[in-house]
Amino acid sequence: MMSVTRPPGPETTDARRHARPVRAVFLVLGTVFLGLGALGLVLPVLPTTPFVLLAAACYLRASERLHRRLVTSRTFGPTIVAWQEHGAIPPRAKVIASALIALTFGFAILFAVEPPLIRAALAAFGIVLVVWLARRPSPPAGAPVLPRVAR
């Protein structure tokens, strides 16, 4: 008699829905993205938030333990929770990101790029980024800073 494997149901966690090789790929990608995000903390030209959000998404599919550690961390947790629960970016992060976009794009436009068309494209892209950031909602007042996750 042949055994029947049931598809994952709602009681199965996200990390268990993927085969072991797929989880390993997500684990490696999550670690690479987290490393890039950590570098972004000290390198002003490297963004932190997108890499940390990518790491959280990868860890969600690879390891419950690593995802929980990342989401409950004091450094990255509040940003991840605000994004996952509300699609929101904290006001302080918006200001810092907008300032860094202005600085890095401004430097590139003034000193690193010569063709006028590329300068115009960089300026337009920087403006689009800042407008997109400004239009993202902020986390609602009273939203928990760190998620309540069972350990």
Backbone bond lengths (Angstrom), bond angles and torsions (degrees), N, CA, C in turn:
res aa  C-N    CA-C-N  psi(-1)  N-CA   C-N-CA  omega(-1)  CA-C   N-CA-C  phi
1 M - - - 1.442 - - 1.523 109.12 -
2 M 1.274 115.32 136.76 1.456 121.68 -176.17 1.530 110.17 -89.57
3 S 1.335 116.56 137.27 1.463 118.44 178.27 1.523 109.46 -81.65
4 V 1.299 114.69 144.12 1.453 120.89 -178.49 1.523 107.89 -104.99
5 T 1.301 116.02 128.64 1.454 120.37 177.42 1.512 108.28 -95.26
6 R 1.306 115.74 125.82 1.460 120.16 179.11 1.516 109.89 -82.84
7 P 1.321 115.57 143.42 1.464 117.81 174.36 1.521 108.75 -67.89
8 P 1.320 116.71 153.26 1.461 119.15 179.69 1.517 111.18 -59.14
9 G 1.307 115.22 134.79 1.455 120.60 178.33 1.512 110.14 -103.35
10 P 1.325 116.51 -173.65 1.465 119.93 -178.19 1.523 112.57 -63.50
11 E 1.364 116.62 -22.90 1.451 118.45 -179.60 1.530 111.95 -77.53
12 T 1.326 117.61 -13.96 1.452 121.89 179.57 1.521 109.54 -85.61
13 T 1.314 116.47 136.04 1.460 120.07 -178.78 1.514 110.85 -75.89
14 D 1.325 115.93 161.28 1.466 121.03 179.84 1.520 111.89 -58.13
15 A 1.336 117.07 -39.72 1.461 120.12 -176.36 1.525 111.31 -64.35
16 R 1.324 118.68 -25.79 1.458 121.53 -178.11 1.522 112.68 -91.21
17 R 1.301 119.31 -3.45 1.462 121.42 -177.80 1.516 112.23 -80.29
18 H 1.318 117.29 -14.88 1.455 121.14 -177.40 1.523 110.12 -106.78
19 A 1.316 115.75 147.98 1.448 121.02 177.48 1.527 109.79 -65.54
20 R 1.308 115.85 158.36 1.468 121.67 -176.45 1.533 113.19 -53.94
21 P 1.338 121.48 -45.84 1.476 119.61 179.68 1.529 112.54 -63.42
22 V 1.327 116.21 -36.37 1.464 119.84 178.97 1.520 109.67 -67.09
23 R 1.330 117.33 -42.23 1.461 120.82 177.29 1.522 110.86 -61.84
24 A 1.334 116.81 -37.60 1.470 120.09 178.89 1.532 110.63 -63.79
25 V 1.320 116.70 -40.06 1.464 120.38 177.76 1.526 110.00 -63.84
26 F 1.340 116.65 -45.24 1.462 120.05 177.80 1.527 111.35 -62.25
27 L 1.330 117.12 -36.80 1.456 120.89 178.92 1.526 111.06 -64.38
28 V 1.316 116.33 -45.02 1.471 120.35 178.61 1.523 110.45 -64.57
29 L 1.331 116.99 -46.99 1.466 120.28 178.98 1.527 111.35 -60.69
30 G 1.325 116.69 -43.53 1.458 120.34 178.78 1.518 111.91 -59.92
31 T 1.322 116.40 -41.08 1.454 120.58 179.86 1.531 111.02 -68.18
32 V 1.317 116.94 -40.49 1.471 120.30 177.29 1.532 109.97 -63.36
33 F 1.336 116.88 -46.52 1.466 120.24 179.78 1.524 111.56 -63.16
34 L 1.332 116.85 -39.63 1.464 119.42 178.77 1.523 110.36 -65.70
35 G 1.324 117.11 -39.13 1.465 120.60 176.35 1.519 111.78 -62.01
36 L 1.323 116.60 -42.99 1.466 119.94 177.29 1.524 111.02 -65.17
37 G 1.327 116.40 -38.59 1.460 119.94 176.97 1.519 111.79 -64.50
38 A 1.324 116.98 -39.99 1.461 120.91 177.57 1.526 110.87 -65.23
39 L 1.327 116.90 -39.17 1.469 119.81 175.33 1.519 111.13 -62.70
40 G 1.329 115.41 -34.08 1.459 120.31 178.55 1.515 113.40 -63.95
41 L 1.331 117.26 -20.33 1.464 120.20 176.76 1.524 111.35 -67.02
42 V 1.339 116.73 -29.82 1.462 120.00 -176.79 1.520 113.67 -110.33
43 L 1.330 117.29 -17.53 1.462 121.10 178.76 1.524 109.41 -106.55
44 P 1.328 117.38 113.03 1.462 119.24 -174.26 1.528 114.99 -64.72
45 V 1.323 118.73 -20.49 1.463 119.35 -178.22 1.526 112.75 -87.40
46 L 1.330 117.29 -7.65 1.458 121.16 -178.41 1.530 109.13 -106.30
47 P 1.338 117.92 120.47 1.468 119.19 -177.81 1.531 111.01 -73.03
48 T 1.300 116.41 140.70 1.463 121.31 179.69 1.515 112.03 -89.46
49 T 1.319 116.97 -50.51 1.460 121.62 -169.72 1.530 113.95 -57.94
50 P 1.339 120.60 -48.09 1.471 117.85 -178.49 1.525 112.77 -60.91
51 F 1.327 116.65 -37.74 1.463 119.40 -179.73 1.523 111.36 -69.77
52 V 1.319 117.52 -37.94 1.461 120.50 178.39 1.527 110.38 -68.19
53 L 1.325 117.74 -39.00 1.465 120.26 176.81 1.535 110.84 -64.52
54 L 1.330 116.52 -39.85 1.468 119.67 175.94 1.523 111.15 -64.29
55 A 1.338 116.98 -40.76 1.464 120.78 177.93 1.530 110.15 -61.56
56 A 1.326 117.19 -43.33 1.465 120.64 179.44 1.523 110.72 -61.55
57 A 1.331 116.72 -42.52 1.469 120.27 179.29 1.532 110.81 -63.97
58 C 1.317 117.04 -40.66 1.472 120.48 179.07 1.525 111.09 -68.12
59 Y 1.321 117.30 -45.23 1.466 120.82 179.77 1.526 111.28 -64.82
60 L 1.319 117.64 -31.29 1.456 120.73 177.05 1.525 110.14 -59.47
61 R 1.311 116.67 -34.45 1.457 121.74 -178.81 1.524 113.39 -91.59
62 A 1.340 117.12 -13.32 1.460 119.75 -174.70 1.525 113.51 -108.49
63 S 1.327 117.02 -42.11 1.456 119.34 -171.42 1.529 110.67 -153.22
64 E 1.329 115.56 116.61 1.463 119.53 177.80 1.527 110.63 -60.13
65 R 1.330 115.69 -40.87 1.461 120.87 -177.29 1.516 111.44 -62.77
66 L 1.332 118.12 -46.98 1.468 120.89 -179.42 1.528 111.26 -68.85
67 H 1.318 117.08 -37.67 1.461 119.87 177.92 1.522 110.09 -63.07
68 R 1.328 116.56 -44.93 1.461 120.74 179.23 1.529 111.07 -61.94
69 R 1.337 117.10 -42.40 1.475 120.18 178.59 1.517 111.50 -62.71
70 L 1.321 116.85 -40.51 1.464 120.19 -179.36 1.525 111.19 -69.01
71 V 1.321 116.58 -44.30 1.467 120.76 -176.99 1.526 111.54 -69.47
72 T 1.318 118.00 -28.71 1.464 120.23 -179.90 1.525 113.02 -95.22
73 S 1.324 117.97 2.43 1.465 119.32 179.42 1.525 110.16 -70.31
74 R 1.305 115.65 146.38 1.464 120.09 179.80 1.525 111.57 -68.44
75 T 1.311 117.22 -31.17 1.460 121.02 -176.51 1.522 112.18 -76.14
76 F 1.324 117.00 -51.23 1.459 120.99 -172.17 1.522 113.98 -104.84
77 G 1.318 118.14 -23.05 1.464 122.72 -173.24 1.515 115.83 -53.87
78 P 1.343 118.93 -51.34 1.467 118.71 -176.33 1.533 113.51 -59.81
79 T 1.319 116.82 -38.61 1.467 120.02 179.50 1.520 110.97 -66.76
80 I 1.325 116.38 -42.46 1.467 120.42 -179.75 1.523 110.52 -64.45
81 V 1.334 116.45 -45.29 1.466 120.56 -178.56 1.528 110.34 -63.98
82 A 1.320 117.18 -43.83 1.472 120.14 179.44 1.521 110.15 -59.46
83 W 1.315 117.05 -41.03 1.462 120.46 -179.59 1.523 111.37 -70.40
84 Q 1.347 117.07 -46.45 1.459 120.27 -176.31 1.527 112.33 -67.74
85 E 1.322 117.15 -38.62 1.457 119.21 -175.28 1.524 114.08 -88.91
86 H 1.330 117.63 -29.62 1.463 119.81 -173.13 1.526 113.89 -129.85
87 G 1.337 118.38 -3.79 1.461 120.03 -174.20 1.520 110.37 61.81
88 A 1.333 115.34 29.86 1.460 121.29 -170.71 1.530 111.69 -110.57
89 I 1.316 114.09 155.77 1.463 122.37 175.72 1.525 106.81 -123.30
90 P 1.342 117.70 126.53 1.465 119.99 179.75 1.532 111.53 -58.02
91 P 1.335 117.81 144.57 1.468 120.94 -177.57 1.529 113.61 -55.13
92 R 1.317 116.79 -40.36 1.475 119.90 -179.86 1.539 110.32 -62.08
93 A 1.324 116.69 -40.95 1.466 120.63 178.84 1.529 110.82 -65.39
94 K 1.349 116.57 -36.75 1.470 120.05 177.47 1.525 110.98 -62.47
95 V 1.322 116.25 -45.18 1.467 120.50 -178.47 1.530 110.58 -64.51
96 I 1.325 116.52 -46.48 1.467 120.16 -179.43 1.528 110.24 -63.45
97 A 1.328 116.82 -45.52 1.463 120.13 -179.63 1.527 111.24 -63.20
98 S 1.321 117.11 -42.92 1.471 120.13 179.92 1.522 110.98 -63.56
99 A 1.326 116.80 -41.59 1.468 120.42 178.69 1.523 111.07 -63.92
100 L 1.325 116.91 -42.96 1.467 119.71 179.74 1.528 111.81 -68.30
101 I 1.320 116.87 -35.89 1.467 119.68 175.56 1.522 109.36 -62.41
102 A 1.328 117.09 -46.46 1.466 120.77 -180.00 1.527 111.04 -61.46
103 L 1.332 116.40 -43.65 1.472 119.59 -179.25 1.526 112.44 -65.89
104 T 1.331 116.81 -50.78 1.460 119.23 -175.68 1.530 112.27 -69.87
105 F 1.334 116.65 -42.73 1.465 118.47 178.60 1.524 110.30 -68.53
106 G 1.330 116.18 -39.53 1.463 119.70 177.76 1.512 112.10 -60.88
107 F 1.340 116.17 -44.28 1.462 120.27 177.65 1.524 110.66 -61.16
108 A 1.322 116.80 -46.19 1.466 120.55 -179.50 1.527 110.92 -61.80
109 I 1.325 117.03 -42.92 1.468 121.18 -178.38 1.527 111.16 -66.42
110 L 1.333 116.36 -41.71 1.465 119.84 -176.14 1.521 114.28 -80.29
111 F 1.339 117.62 -35.62 1.459 119.35 -169.82 1.523 115.98 -122.07
112 A 1.310 119.08 -22.70 1.462 119.54 -171.17 1.526 114.55 -106.35
113 V 1.319 117.75 -20.97 1.460 120.78 -174.48 1.518 109.07 -120.79
114 E 1.337 115.63 133.96 1.463 118.65 -179.44 1.526 115.03 -103.02
115 P 1.332 119.75 -42.94 1.473 118.45 -176.83 1.530 111.68 -61.35
116 P 1.321 116.43 128.22 1.469 120.18 -178.50 1.530 113.92 -58.20
117 L 1.322 117.48 -35.08 1.468 120.12 -179.67 1.529 110.79 -65.03
118 I 1.318 116.91 -40.92 1.463 120.19 179.22 1.530 110.26 -69.82
119 R 1.321 116.88 -37.49 1.474 120.01 175.60 1.527 110.48 -60.54
120 A 1.316 116.37 -44.25 1.467 120.55 179.65 1.528 110.67 -64.81
121 A 1.336 116.88 -40.06 1.468 120.47 179.31 1.529 110.24 -65.10
122 L 1.319 117.51 -42.30 1.460 120.79 177.38 1.528 111.30 -62.18
123 A 1.324 116.35 -44.52 1.467 120.22 178.94 1.531 110.49 -61.20
124 A 1.317 116.86 -44.44 1.468 120.45 179.91 1.528 110.84 -63.77
125 F 1.319 117.14 -43.25 1.460 120.96 -179.79 1.534 110.65 -64.79
126 G 1.320 117.29 -42.07 1.465 120.80 177.48 1.516 111.94 -61.48
127 I 1.328 116.27 -41.82 1.467 120.20 178.32 1.526 110.83 -64.28
128 V 1.328 116.74 -42.97 1.470 120.65 178.17 1.537 110.17 -60.54
129 L 1.313 117.30 -43.07 1.466 120.39 178.87 1.523 112.05 -61.12
130 V 1.329 116.69 -46.80 1.465 120.44 -178.70 1.535 110.62 -65.23
131 V 1.315 117.22 -40.33 1.474 120.09 178.23 1.525 109.94 -64.79
132 W 1.328 116.81 -42.75 1.464 119.98 178.50 1.528 110.06 -60.39
133 L 1.325 117.35 -46.19 1.470 120.87 178.12 1.527 111.58 -58.87
134 A 1.316 116.09 -45.66 1.460 120.27 -177.86 1.524 111.68 -63.68
135 R 1.323 116.90 -31.16 1.463 120.75 -177.38 1.520 113.73 -83.22
136 R 1.329 117.31 -13.87 1.464 120.30 177.41 1.519 108.34 -67.72
137 P 1.326 117.40 141.14 1.462 118.51 178.57 1.521 111.63 -69.32
138 S 1.326 115.36 156.97 1.462 121.41 172.10 1.519 107.13 -92.36
139 P 1.336 117.41 155.45 1.469 118.46 177.90 1.526 110.11 -59.07
140 P 1.323 117.61 144.05 1.464 119.79 -179.50 1.528 111.21 -63.53
141 A 1.321 115.57 149.98 1.464 120.44 177.55 1.518 108.77 -61.16
142 G 1.300 115.31 136.74 1.460 120.06 179.45 1.514 113.83 84.80
143 A 1.328 117.61 0.49 1.465 119.73 177.22 1.526 107.99 -67.76
144 P 1.332 117.47 140.82 1.461 118.86 -179.01 1.515 110.80 -62.82
145 V 1.334 114.86 139.89 1.459 120.13 -179.46 1.518 109.86 -71.90
146 L 1.309 117.38 -42.44 1.457 121.98 176.14 1.518 108.62 -119.42
147 P 1.321 117.14 144.08 1.464 119.55 -178.28 1.512 111.70 -70.35
148 R 1.309 115.21 156.28 1.457 119.87 174.31 1.520 106.55 -93.51
149 V 1.335 116.06 104.47 1.449 121.50 -177.82 1.510 107.49 -120.29
150 A 1.320 116.25 130.57 1.472 120.43 177.56 1.518 109.10 -68.28
151 R 1.297 115.48 135.85 1.477 119.42 179.41 1.499 110.46 -99.24
